[in-house]
């Protein structure tokens, strides 16, 4: 993991961090904060890639919040689904940004085509205690 020691991040450092954060469950919070504060963005040639970039950057912000948020006494007793419904970033603890994107997309889909109970069940059904997403189970939700 690249650690930034000054606040002037180069394009190469930003690009390296952009790629390295994708699969990182618990990145260095200072490096992640500096990355998000940097004035760089990724440009692509297709609307789908642009949409993914913005979803990825939102996931990184959730990731940072999950790493820096001090849990309340009640949050310490809550499940991921309860944390999500309570709008606590702690639902994303130990999750990779890619997985956060997929879960947010599934919740959005279930809000349109499912029920709140299905949203609650989806968290328990697809995410294990270590924050790993079971993709075959996640795909079952869309059937």
Helices and strands as residue ranges (DSSP letters): H 11-21, H 29-37, H 47-68, G 75-77, H 80-85, G 89-92, H 97-113, H 116-126, H 135-141
